[in-house]
Amino acid sequence: MSERVAALIVAAGAGQRFGGPLPKVFVPLAGRPLLLWAVAAYVNHPEVNDVALVVAPEYVSRAEDLCRDVGDVLIVAGGAERRREWRRCPGPAKPGRAGR
């Protein structure tokens, strides 16, 4: 059995240092939100099987809308602190939730 590779993108920060009405991951860069550049890179990487994106709870639906056309991405609501966010992600992705 071959190993599965998962990419975990932690993007749940408030972006306070960046400023602005939205966290920086939602600000457009070259025509699309910054987080989509990272998500697309991992979704399209031939050695990555599963992609999970951690965002602040209030931005889960926005992230789901943005990622809908990119590929199969598991969107997870982050915790209050970065060190807790990665723990919210499941181990191996469950069928139908993420993965290829």
Residue pairs with C-beta under 8 A, 6 or more apart in sequence:
4 49
4 50
4 92
4 99
5 47
5 48
5 49
5 50
6 48
6 49
6 50
6 51
6 52
6 92
6 93
7 42
7 45
7 48
7 50
7 51
7 52
8 52
8 54
8 86
8 89
9 35
9 38
9 39
9 42
9 51
9 52
9 53
9 54
10 54
10 78
10 82
10 85
10 86
11 23
11 25
11 35
11 38
11 53
11 54
11 55
12 54
12 55
12 56
12 59
12 77
12 78
12 79
12 82
12 85
13 23
13 24
13 25
13 56
13 82
14 23
14 56
15 22
15 23
15 24
15 25
18 24
18 27
20 27
23 56
23 59
24 34
25 33
25 34
25 35
25 55
26 33
26 34
26 35
26 59
26 62
26 66
27 33
27 34
28 34
29 37
30 37
33 66
35 53
35 55
35 63
35 66
36 66
36 67
36 70
39 51
39 53
39 67
39 70
39 71
39 73
40 70
40 71
42 48
42 51
43 51
43 70
43 71
43 72
43 73
44 71
49 93
49 99
49 100
50 74
50 92
50 93
50 98
50 99
50 100
51 71
51 72
51 73
51 74
51 98
52 73
52 74
52 75
52 76
52 89
52 90
52 93
52 98
53 63
53 67
53 73
53 74
53 75
53 76
54 76
54 77
54 78
54 85
54 86
54 88
54 89
55 62
55 63
55 75
55 76
55 77
55 78
56 77
56 78
57 77
57 78
60 75
60 77
63 75
64 75
67 73
67 75
71 100
72 98
72 99
72 100
73 98
74 89
74 90
74 93
74 97
74 98
76 85
76 88
76 89
77 88
78 84
78 85
78 88
79 85
79 87
79 88
90 97
93 99
